[in-house]
Amino acid sequence: MAKHKIYTMSFASVYPHYINKAEKKGRTKAEVDEIIRWLTGYSQEELEEQLRKQTDFETFFAEAPQLNSSRTLIKGVICGVRVEEIKEPTMQEIRYLDKLIDELAKGKAMEKILRK
């Protein structure tokens, strides 16, 4: 079975879309970065290095220093699919991130987005 094309896309190519989506709704790049760091365990410097290296999504999540154990609390529908029901681990991580960015764009408080 062929890999989904998102796996081979560079994280850096999609990252500006996350920022744009957030900023259009009055949120910030700093909040997007905080969400990514919370989800993956990357430091800001490590995140910026992944962006510079044009790391693909599959590698970005495979190399994540510490996937947040609270990410399993992320529930809901993204792209017509319930994130908690996605079987493929890498796709689930990608959709977790999509869901968190959606929550940010919808005005949800950071404490709620980060499941505090």
Rosetta constraint file for C-alpha pairs under 8 A:
AtomPair CA 3 CA 7 HARMONIC 6.80 0.50
AtomPair CA 4 CA 8 HARMONIC 7.74 0.50
AtomPair CA 5 CA 9 HARMONIC 6.52 0.50
AtomPair CA 6 CA 57 HARMONIC 6.72 0.50
AtomPair CA 7 CA 56 HARMONIC 6.31 0.50
AtomPair CA 7 CA 57 HARMONIC 4.93 0.50
AtomPair CA 7 CA 58 HARMONIC 4.83 0.50
AtomPair CA 7 CA 90 HARMONIC 7.99 0.50
AtomPair CA 8 CA 56 HARMONIC 5.15 0.50
AtomPair CA 8 CA 57 HARMONIC 6.27 0.50
AtomPair CA 8 CA 58 HARMONIC 6.71 0.50
AtomPair CA 9 CA 13 HARMONIC 7.15 0.50
AtomPair CA 9 CA 56 HARMONIC 5.12 0.50
AtomPair CA 9 CA 57 HARMONIC 6.15 0.50
AtomPair CA 10 CA 14 HARMONIC 7.11 0.50
AtomPair CA 10 CA 54 HARMONIC 5.19 0.50
AtomPair CA 10 CA 55 HARMONIC 5.20 0.50
AtomPair CA 10 CA 56 HARMONIC 3.88 0.50
AtomPair CA 10 CA 57 HARMONIC 5.93 0.50
AtomPair CA 11 CA 15 HARMONIC 6.03 0.50
AtomPair CA 11 CA 50 HARMONIC 7.84 0.50
AtomPair CA 11 CA 51 HARMONIC 6.68 0.50
AtomPair CA 11 CA 54 HARMONIC 6.46 0.50
AtomPair CA 11 CA 55 HARMONIC 5.90 0.50
AtomPair CA 11 CA 56 HARMONIC 5.36 0.50
AtomPair CA 11 CA 57 HARMONIC 5.25 0.50
AtomPair CA 11 CA 60 HARMONIC 7.08 0.50
AtomPair CA 12 CA 16 HARMONIC 7.24 0.50
AtomPair CA 12 CA 50 HARMONIC 7.71 0.50
AtomPair CA 12 CA 51 HARMONIC 4.81 0.50
AtomPair CA 12 CA 52 HARMONIC 7.51 0.50
AtomPair CA 12 CA 54 HARMONIC 5.52 0.50
AtomPair CA 12 CA 55 HARMONIC 7.16 0.50
AtomPair CA 13 CA 54 HARMONIC 7.70 0.50
AtomPair CA 14 CA 18 HARMONIC 6.76 0.50
AtomPair CA 15 CA 19 HARMONIC 6.48 0.50
AtomPair CA 16 CA 20 HARMONIC 5.98 0.50
AtomPair CA 17 CA 21 HARMONIC 5.97 0.50
AtomPair CA 18 CA 22 HARMONIC 6.28 0.50
AtomPair CA 18 CA 32 HARMONIC 7.12 0.50
AtomPair CA 18 CA 101 HARMONIC 6.59 0.50
AtomPair CA 19 CA 23 HARMONIC 6.00 0.50
AtomPair CA 19 CA 28 HARMONIC 7.10 0.50
AtomPair CA 19 CA 29 HARMONIC 5.44 0.50
AtomPair CA 19 CA 32 HARMONIC 6.45 0.50
AtomPair CA 20 CA 24 HARMONIC 5.98 0.50
AtomPair CA 21 CA 25 HARMONIC 6.83 0.50
AtomPair CA 21 CA 101 HARMONIC 7.88 0.50
AtomPair CA 21 CA 105 HARMONIC 6.43 0.50
AtomPair CA 22 CA 26 HARMONIC 6.56 0.50
AtomPair CA 22 CA 27 HARMONIC 4.92 0.50
AtomPair CA 22 CA 28 HARMONIC 6.21 0.50
AtomPair CA 22 CA 29 HARMONIC 7.41 0.50
AtomPair CA 22 CA 32 HARMONIC 7.31 0.50
AtomPair CA 22 CA 101 HARMONIC 7.07 0.50
AtomPair CA 22 CA 104 HARMONIC 6.49 0.50
AtomPair CA 22 CA 105 HARMONIC 4.88 0.50
AtomPair CA 23 CA 27 HARMONIC 4.78 0.50
AtomPair CA 23 CA 28 HARMONIC 5.51 0.50
AtomPair CA 23 CA 29 HARMONIC 7.27 0.50
AtomPair CA 23 CA 105 HARMONIC 7.88 0.50
AtomPair CA 24 CA 105 HARMONIC 7.84 0.50
AtomPair CA 25 CA 105 HARMONIC 5.48 0.50
AtomPair CA 25 CA 106 HARMONIC 7.34 0.50
AtomPair CA 25 CA 107 HARMONIC 7.51 0.50
AtomPair CA 26 CA 105 HARMONIC 7.86 0.50
AtomPair CA 27 CA 31 HARMONIC 6.93 0.50
AtomPair CA 27 CA 104 HARMONIC 7.15 0.50
AtomPair CA 27 CA 105 HARMONIC 6.85 0.50
AtomPair CA 27 CA 107 HARMONIC 7.92 0.50
AtomPair CA 28 CA 32 HARMONIC 6.56 0.50
AtomPair CA 29 CA 33 HARMONIC 6.13 0.50
AtomPair CA 30 CA 34 HARMONIC 6.09 0.50
AtomPair CA 31 CA 35 HARMONIC 6.23 0.50
AtomPair CA 31 CA 110 HARMONIC 7.88 0.50
AtomPair CA 32 CA 36 HARMONIC 6.33 0.50
AtomPair CA 32 CA 101 HARMONIC 6.98 0.50
AtomPair CA 32 CA 104 HARMONIC 7.96 0.50
AtomPair CA 33 CA 37 HARMONIC 6.06 0.50
AtomPair CA 33 CA 44 HARMONIC 7.43 0.50
AtomPair CA 34 CA 38 HARMONIC 5.99 0.50
AtomPair CA 35 CA 39 HARMONIC 6.13 0.50
AtomPair CA 35 CA 97 HARMONIC 7.94 0.50
AtomPair CA 35 CA 100 HARMONIC 7.14 0.50
AtomPair CA 35 CA 101 HARMONIC 7.74 0.50
AtomPair CA 35 CA 113 HARMONIC 7.91 0.50
AtomPair CA 35 CA 114 HARMONIC 7.02 0.50
AtomPair CA 36 CA 40 HARMONIC 6.02 0.50
AtomPair CA 36 CA 41 HARMONIC 7.87 0.50
AtomPair CA 36 CA 42 HARMONIC 7.65 0.50
AtomPair CA 36 CA 97 HARMONIC 7.21 0.50
AtomPair CA 37 CA 41 HARMONIC 5.10 0.50
AtomPair CA 37 CA 42 HARMONIC 5.04 0.50
AtomPair CA 37 CA 43 HARMONIC 6.20 0.50
AtomPair CA 37 CA 44 HARMONIC 7.07 0.50
AtomPair CA 37 CA 47 HARMONIC 7.52 0.50
AtomPair CA 38 CA 42 HARMONIC 7.82 0.50
AtomPair CA 38 CA 68 HARMONIC 6.56 0.50
AtomPair CA 38 CA 114 HARMONIC 7.08 0.50
AtomPair CA 39 CA 67 HARMONIC 5.72 0.50
AtomPair CA 39 CA 68 HARMONIC 5.18 0.50
AtomPair CA 39 CA 71 HARMONIC 6.74 0.50
AtomPair CA 39 CA 97 HARMONIC 7.39 0.50
AtomPair CA 40 CA 61 HARMONIC 7.18 0.50
AtomPair CA 40 CA 64 HARMONIC 5.18 0.50
AtomPair CA 40 CA 65 HARMONIC 6.47 0.50
AtomPair CA 40 CA 66 HARMONIC 5.62 0.50
AtomPair CA 40 CA 67 HARMONIC 4.50 0.50
AtomPair CA 40 CA 68 HARMONIC 6.26 0.50
AtomPair CA 41 CA 64 HARMONIC 6.25 0.50
AtomPair CA 41 CA 65 HARMONIC 5.16 0.50
AtomPair CA 41 CA 66 HARMONIC 4.53 0.50
AtomPair CA 41 CA 67 HARMONIC 5.88 0.50
AtomPair CA 41 CA 68 HARMONIC 6.88 0.50
AtomPair CA 42 CA 46 HARMONIC 5.49 0.50
AtomPair CA 42 CA 47 HARMONIC 5.66 0.50
AtomPair CA 42 CA 64 HARMONIC 6.26 0.50
AtomPair CA 42 CA 65 HARMONIC 5.89 0.50
AtomPair CA 42 CA 66 HARMONIC 7.44 0.50
AtomPair CA 43 CA 47 HARMONIC 6.08 0.50
AtomPair CA 44 CA 48 HARMONIC 6.17 0.50
AtomPair CA 45 CA 49 HARMONIC 6.18 0.50
AtomPair CA 46 CA 50 HARMONIC 6.25 0.50
AtomPair CA 47 CA 51 HARMONIC 6.36 0.50
AtomPair CA 48 CA 52 HARMONIC 6.16 0.50
AtomPair CA 49 CA 53 HARMONIC 6.09 0.50
AtomPair CA 50 CA 54 HARMONIC 6.23 0.50
AtomPair CA 50 CA 55 HARMONIC 5.54 0.50
AtomPair CA 50 CA 60 HARMONIC 7.09 0.50
AtomPair CA 51 CA 55 HARMONIC 6.54 0.50
AtomPair CA 55 CA 59 HARMONIC 6.31 0.50
AtomPair CA 55 CA 60 HARMONIC 5.93 0.50
AtomPair CA 56 CA 60 HARMONIC 5.97 0.50
AtomPair CA 57 CA 61 HARMONIC 6.28 0.50
AtomPair CA 57 CA 94 HARMONIC 7.68 0.50
AtomPair CA 58 CA 62 HARMONIC 6.05 0.50
AtomPair CA 58 CA 90 HARMONIC 6.47 0.50
AtomPair CA 59 CA 63 HARMONIC 5.81 0.50
AtomPair CA 60 CA 64 HARMONIC 6.19 0.50
AtomPair CA 61 CA 90 HARMONIC 6.95 0.50
AtomPair CA 61 CA 93 HARMONIC 7.22 0.50
AtomPair CA 62 CA 90 HARMONIC 7.99 0.50
AtomPair CA 67 CA 71 HARMONIC 7.77 0.50
AtomPair CA 70 CA 74 HARMONIC 7.77 0.50
AtomPair CA 70 CA 115 HARMONIC 6.84 0.50
AtomPair CA 71 CA 96 HARMONIC 7.27 0.50
AtomPair CA 72 CA 84 HARMONIC 7.27 0.50
AtomPair CA 73 CA 115 HARMONIC 7.25 0.50
AtomPair CA 74 CA 83 HARMONIC 7.47 0.50
AtomPair CA 74 CA 84 HARMONIC 7.20 0.50
AtomPair CA 74 CA 96 HARMONIC 6.68 0.50
AtomPair CA 74 CA 99 HARMONIC 7.74 0.50
AtomPair CA 74 CA 100 HARMONIC 7.96 0.50
AtomPair CA 75 CA 82 HARMONIC 7.05 0.50
AtomPair CA 75 CA 83 HARMONIC 6.03 0.50
AtomPair CA 75 CA 84 HARMONIC 5.74 0.50
AtomPair CA 76 CA 82 HARMONIC 5.32 0.50
AtomPair CA 76 CA 83 HARMONIC 5.97 0.50
AtomPair CA 76 CA 84 HARMONIC 7.27 0.50
AtomPair CA 76 CA 99 HARMONIC 7.66 0.50
AtomPair CA 77 CA 81 HARMONIC 5.12 0.50
AtomPair CA 77 CA 82 HARMONIC 4.26 0.50
AtomPair CA 77 CA 83 HARMONIC 6.00 0.50
AtomPair CA 77 CA 99 HARMONIC 7.75 0.50
AtomPair CA 78 CA 82 HARMONIC 6.39 0.50
AtomPair CA 78 CA 83 HARMONIC 6.61 0.50
AtomPair CA 78 CA 95 HARMONIC 6.80 0.50
AtomPair CA 78 CA 98 HARMONIC 7.22 0.50
AtomPair CA 78 CA 99 HARMONIC 6.18 0.50
AtomPair CA 81 CA 85 HARMONIC 7.67 0.50
AtomPair CA 81 CA 86 HARMONIC 7.58 0.50
AtomPair CA 82 CA 86 HARMONIC 6.87 0.50
AtomPair CA 83 CA 92 HARMONIC 6.28 0.50
AtomPair CA 83 CA 95 HARMONIC 6.26 0.50
AtomPair CA 83 CA 96 HARMONIC 6.57 0.50
AtomPair CA 84 CA 92 HARMONIC 7.65 0.50
AtomPair CA 86 CA 91 HARMONIC 7.21 0.50
AtomPair CA 86 CA 92 HARMONIC 5.51 0.50
AtomPair CA 87 CA 92 HARMONIC 7.09 0.50
AtomPair CA 88 CA 92 HARMONIC 6.14 0.50
AtomPair CA 89 CA 93 HARMONIC 6.32 0.50
AtomPair CA 90 CA 94 HARMONIC 6.33 0.50
AtomPair CA 91 CA 95 HARMONIC 6.14 0.50
AtomPair CA 92 CA 96 HARMONIC 6.01 0.50
AtomPair CA 93 CA 97 HARMONIC 6.40 0.50
AtomPair CA 94 CA 98 HARMONIC 6.32 0.50
AtomPair CA 95 CA 99 HARMONIC 6.00 0.50
AtomPair CA 96 CA 100 HARMONIC 6.26 0.50
AtomPair CA 97 CA 101 HARMONIC 6.25 0.50
AtomPair CA 98 CA 102 HARMONIC 6.18 0.50
AtomPair CA 99 CA 103 HARMONIC 6.20 0.50
AtomPair CA 100 CA 104 HARMONIC 6.27 0.50
AtomPair CA 100 CA 113 HARMONIC 6.25 0.50
AtomPair CA 101 CA 105 HARMONIC 6.20 0.50
AtomPair CA 102 CA 106 HARMONIC 6.13 0.50
AtomPair CA 103 CA 107 HARMONIC 6.56 0.50
AtomPair CA 103 CA 108 HARMONIC 5.54 0.50
AtomPair CA 103 CA 113 HARMONIC 6.57 0.50
AtomPair CA 104 CA 108 HARMONIC 5.46 0.50
AtomPair CA 104 CA 109 HARMONIC 7.39 0.50
AtomPair CA 104 CA 110 HARMONIC 7.36 0.50
AtomPair CA 104 CA 113 HARMONIC 7.06 0.50
AtomPair CA 108 CA 112 HARMONIC 6.73 0.50
AtomPair CA 108 CA 113 HARMONIC 6.59 0.50
AtomPair CA 109 CA 113 HARMONIC 6.33 0.50
AtomPair CA 110 CA 114 HARMONIC 5.95 0.50
AtomPair CA 111 CA 115 HARMONIC 6.17 0.50
AtomPair CA 111 CA 116 HARMONIC 5.29 0.50
AtomPair CA 112 CA 116 HARMONIC 6.09 0.50
